[in-house]
Amino acid sequence: MALALGHDGVGAPKLKGRCRRFARSTPIATSDFRAGCGSPSRAYDAPMAWPQFNHVQLLRYAGLFTFACVGIPLLRYDALVEEMLVKQRPGYYVDLWLACYFLFGLVFWFLTHNLGERRPTWPERIGQIVLLLVLNATAIAIGWISQSGLCALLLVVVALVLPWLLPLRASAIWMVLQNFSLIPVFMSVQAVTYSIVDGTLQTSIERINTFTDAFLQSSLYIGICAAVFVTSVVAKQQAEAREDQRRLNSELRATRTLLAESSRLAERMRISRELHDLIGHHLTALSLNLEVASHLVNGQAQDHVRQAQSVAKLLLGDVREVVSQLRDEDSIDLTQALQSLTEGVPGLAIHLELPPRFSVDDPKRAQVLLRCAQEIITNTVRHAGARNLWLRFERNDRRQMAIHARDDGRGASHLKPGNGLAGMRERLAQYGGRLDIVTAKDQGFALDAWLPLEGAA
């Protein structure tokens, strides 16, 4: 009942008071108890703290753990050598087994060390496919050497990374084909049989699986691979959704900063107009009335009137100076907005270079600059396959704001502008600006944009 009362406005003070009295009389963990009493729902509903791992890291560690478990039979090295000799196979096959096992782990570690961070270039994509073939070959070799289903467990590990390296349809086909490639391995499995002939124990080696048995066994492991494959696909989709959410959040924060700057600018303009139209006019009228009064009085009263007239003129001058300062500083600062836009982009290091005081008078032109920066970053992440993006803003002598962007991505031999670049060109052209793009295959992407400014600060 005390907990239930702690959630409404009447019972909460009583509950806190009881907690404080109990804490004073109890010498253990008083600070933790008070924290829990201050917020009962936090004390009882707070989730257990877990290490912060993303989807890719969890998948990678799960694959490495499965790989480690597959290597447990190798701990019986001497027994495996004896089994090979009993099956009339060379003992060094165990060494080949060990070499294939460590090669599989090394390739898997290399493939997953930067999984999902950025879009690979075509040479990198070809290299990934070659490494996938190495994983399949080593897994099949382990199955043939060990005469067991360990190869199928290793192919489960391969199915874990397929959605991240290949398109969805291609990765699904790869998963099915790699499992059916185990049919010859299962058909080659041999067993030692013992028989007594004329009182003598004799051994023979026979194959125990037919084609049908091997096909059914391969189909069985496809179900396990499919479960892991779908889990990896879901993790990839969630990672992409998180990246979209991060991008939208950064754009929202940048737009919010721009809106706050625009609101600040509008408020300064309103205050300057009110000062000029109201206080300025009233002070001007007061100064004129004091001028008339100075001619209507004599003696000591005239001295006081002239003194009041000089104070009114000084006050009018101060008001005009404040109004001028408010109008002179009515520019939008884009520094914070651009920094919010470029922070936390995964797989891409953005090197941002801004003028010492980056401000623009026109809110619409500031919006154009912000949208251009957004489009440059989005295109680099989605299409360039770059690790670095250099983004520089500068003013030139012709009162233009210049944007210079270049990356170290794969580039393109023939550029086909999409909707993003077309929209950027249209925004710049609306204010008399222009856009130049230079790119070549394996030479990155370079973009230069110029936007005329009116009254740049």
Stockholm file with secondary structure:
# STOCKHOLM 1.0

chainA/1-457         MALALGHDGVGAPKLKGRCRRFARSTPIATSDFRAGCGSPSRAYDAPMAWPQFNHVQLLRYAGLFTFACVGIPLLRYDALVEEMLVKQRPGYYVDLWLACYFLFGLVFWFLTHNLGERRPTWPERIGQIVLLLVLNATAIAIGWISQSGLCALLLVVVALVLPWLLPLRASAIWMVLQNFSLIPVFMSVQAVTYSIVDGTLQTSIERINTFTDAFLQSSLYIGICAAVFVTSVVAKQQAEAREDQRRLNSELRATRTLLAESSRLAERMRISRELHDLIGHHLTALSLNLEVASHLVNGQAQDHVRQAQSVAKLLLGDVREVVSQLRDEDSIDLTQALQSLTEGVPGLAIHLELPPRFSVDDPKRAQVLLRCAQEIITNTVRHAGARNLWLRFERNDRRQMAIHARDDGRGASHLKPGNGLAGMRERLAQYGGRLDIVTAKDQGFALDAWLPLEGAA
#=GR chainA/1-457 SS CHHHHTTSTTHHHHHHHHHHHHHHHCCSSHHHHHHHHHCHHHHHHCCCCCCCCCHHHHHHHHHHHHHHHHTGGGGCHHHHHHHHHHTTCCTTHHHHHHHHHHHHHHHHHHHHTTTTSSCCCHHHHHHHHHHHHHHHHHHHHHHHHHTSTHHHHHHHHHHHHHHHHSCHHHHHHHHHHHHHTTHHHHHTCEEEEEEEETTEEEEEEEECCCHHHHHHHHHHHHHHHHHHHHHHHHHHHHHHHHHHHHHHHHHHHHHHHHHHHHHHHHHHHHHHHHIIIIIHHHHHHHHHHHHHHHHHCCTHHHHHHHHHHHHHHHHHHHHHHHHHHHHHTCCEECHHHHHHHHTTCTTCEEEEECCSSCEESCHHHHHHHHHHHHHHHHHIIIIICCSEEEEEEEECTTSEEEEEEEECSCCCSSCCCCHHHHHHHHHHHHTTCEEEEEECTTSCEEEEEEEECSSCC
#=GC SS_cons         CHHHHTTSTTHHHHHHHHHHHHHHHCCSSHHHHHHHHHCHHHHHHCCCCCCCCCHHHHHHHHHHHHHHHHTGGGGCHHHHHHHHHHTTCCTTHHHHHHHHHHHHHHHHHHHHTTTTSSCCCHHHHHHHHHHHHHHHHHHHHHHHHHTSTHHHHHHHHHHHHHHHHSCHHHHHHHHHHHHHTTHHHHHTCEEEEEEEETTEEEEEEEECCCHHHHHHHHHHHHHHHHHHHHHHHHHHHHHHHHHHHHHHHHHHHHHHHHHHHHHHHHHHHHHHHHIIIIIHHHHHHHHHHHHHHHHHCCTHHHHHHHHHHHHHHHHHHHHHHHHHHHHHTCCEECHHHHHHHHTTCTTCEEEEECCSSCEESCHHHHHHHHHHHHHHHHHIIIIICCSEEEEEEEECTTSEEEEEEEECSCCCSSCCCCHHHHHHHHHHHHTTCEEEEEECTTSCEEEEEEEECSSCC
//
